[in-house]
Amino acid sequence: MRPLKVIRRPNWQRHIQENAYQADVLSDAKQKYWIEALPQPFAIQFDTQEEQAMAEATERIWDLCVEFLDWFFTDAQEGDVDRRLATLKIRPEYWQAIKNSWDRTEPVEDLSLCTRFDLVVTEDRQIKLIEINGETPLLGAETIYQWNWFVDYKRNHQASQAPLPSDASQFNEFWEMIAGQWRRIVEDYQIKKTGISFLVDENLEEDQEMAMQLIQILQDEVDDQIYVQLVYLRGLQDPQGNVTQRGLGLDEAGYFIDHVNERIPVLWKMYDWSDIQNDMANEGSTEALARRLEAGDVKVIEPLWKQVLSNKGSLAMMWDQFKDSDYRPYLLETYLDSNLSPEATKLILGMHVKKPMLGMEGVGTSIEAGVGALEQRDTLGYGQEGFIIQEYIELPQAFGYHYMVGSWVINDEAAGIVIRGDTSRITGRHCLIIPHLISDDGLYIPEST
């Protein structure tokens, strides 16, 4: 694993605009979101053994997740599952619906499209799980664009001062494997009959861009006649404040409805279940939605059982359950902040990371060393649900950026990686997307003419 200098392509911004979703932010040099916005662009090179190790780790961690969920949703003693759901601060009105979501097999199971693990790959080749992005795994558009960058670079820029290794490839099967999972979902959920709605936050460009990327894969690779629509969370307004398109609604029977009051049989969402549940509580609609979700009449991607995986409190439960198993090499020591055991106390007094159980993109995260925070990010309202404390592990660095690997798992298989970097040790919302290469020799050998 090593950083590799690359050039800034002369037409890089135009290429992004023509070949990417998230194009505006990726091509904005001021935001420094894509690597070519830096004075010295670079990629991270792994060898094939490291690629294989990341793939194996990803699939093993997914096996861990499945075993964990089987344990989580099993009552060894009456009330065990309810107590675990309570520990994660999930609203009790939805407990039965969440249990049903994991157990349901008839008429079909509650399917997932994809999951992304945040991993640290260390210089001595350890691979550690930091977080699970289960419900709202963004960065699919960025994962695809790094492939388009790679193809363009090898085709048009190998005569530059920084050619890529002749044997260079990428660990990147996101497009193909998302397409395969779409085919399964389309068949099992009968989407050719029902169509599918994509719920996005109208205020978040990345939500809409991720949705459009997935829609492109669905229509290009599965069926371009499948009916799709965007449904906005709150709705759209014109400059005068007049509603031009209503947002997501709920009818009296607990069905999600779109902007023309049509029921939504299949919904993809880029919005946390906890936020949806809080919104329904504010509207007095909790009971109606909970009963409908229990029945499974509405199919939602990602499904309710993902709410457990996305809650960082599950990382503490995983550590407790699997710290003495074959999965331990991938785990960081983790506890709920309410844990008063000698082991948890020892970790609190040493170097550790404190994270809210909910939230993403580093919100509310701090690096602490017993005497207080060494580095921290604003909570933005998160943390009332509680925190976890996690063993600190140093992120690798390149050109002043700390970076982590986002590793995709789709239908139980590793599907590729995307790398995020930050000048802070806490990777936040405004991070850097760093392309990667797989190469064993690291040398560029021109083809003979």
C-alpha positions, 0 to 999 in steps of 0.5 A: 500500500503506497501513494502514487503521484498522478497528473491533473488531466488538462480536461479533468473538469470537463471529463467529470461533467461528461462522465459522472454523477455528483459532477458539480461537486467533483469538478469544483476545484475549491471544494477539493472533493476529487483528487485532481483539485489538489496541487499534487494529485495522487492515487493509492496503490495496493498489490494483488495480495492486499486486494485479496485480503480486502475482499476476504475481510469484507466478506468475512465481516459480512458473515459476521453481520449475518451471524450477529443479526441472527443472534440479535433477533433470537430470544434465548430468554424471553425479552432479549430482543426487546432489550437489545432494541431498547439499548439501541434507542429504537422506538418500541412501536417499530420493534415488531416490524423490525423483527419481521423484517429480518425473519420474513421469507413469505412472500419474499424476504426483505432484500438489501441492495448494498452495504459499505464498510469503513475499514482501516488498512494499516501499513502492517496489513491489518484490516479493521472495521470502523463503521457499518454504512448499512441504511444509507450507503452513499459514494456509489457515484464516486466509486463508479467515477474513479473507474471512468477516471482510470479508463481515461487516464490509461487511454489518454495520459500514459505519455505524461510524466506520471503514467500508471503501472502497465499492470494497473487495474482497480478493485471495482465491480460496483456497477456490475454487482449492483446491476445483478442485485437489481435484477434479483430485486426486480424479479422478487418485488415484481417491480416491472409491475409496480415501478419503484420510487426513489426518496431523496432529500431535496436539499442534499445534492448527493442524495439525488445524484446517488439515486440517479446513478442507481436509476441509470444502472437499473435502466441500462442493465435491467429494463429501461421500461421500468417506471421510476420517479423521484419523491422529495422528502418535504417537497419543492417550492418556487422562489415565492414559497409556493409548493410546486411538488408535494413531498412524501406522505402517509395515508390513513392505512399507513402506506407511503404516498407520492406527490399525487397521492398514489401509494408507493409499493416499493421505495428506495430511500436515502434517509435514515429509518430513525429520522423517518420514525421521528418524523412520523411521531411528530405527525402522529402517524407512528401507529399506522406506519408501524402496522403497515411495516409489520405486514410487509405490504410496502417494500423498502430499500434499505429494509428495516433490519438494516436499522440495527446494523447502522446503529453504532451501538451494534459495534459494541454488541459485536465486540462483546459477542465475537471478541473471542471468535475468528472474527476478532482480527477485524474488530476494534474494542468497542463499548457503550459509554454507559458500560462501567466494566474494568475493560471499558474504563481502561479504554476510556482512560486511554486513547479512544474514539467517542461516537454517537450511536446515530449520525454519519460523516464524523458528526459528533465524533471525538478523539480522546485520551482520558483527559478530554478531546484531542480532536472533535466535530460538532454534534449537530444534535446527535448524541442524545441517544448515547455514545460508543467508545472505540479503540483508536487506530491510526489511519494511514496518511498520504500527502497530508491526508488521513484516509480510510477504505470504503468497501462494498458488499453486495449480495454477500460478495465484495464489490470493490472499494472507494477511498476517502481522505481528510486532513483531520483524523476524523473523516468528515462530510467535506472529505477527499475522494482518492482513486486507487490502483491494483498493481504488483510491479508498480512500473510503466513499460511502454508497449512496443510499436 
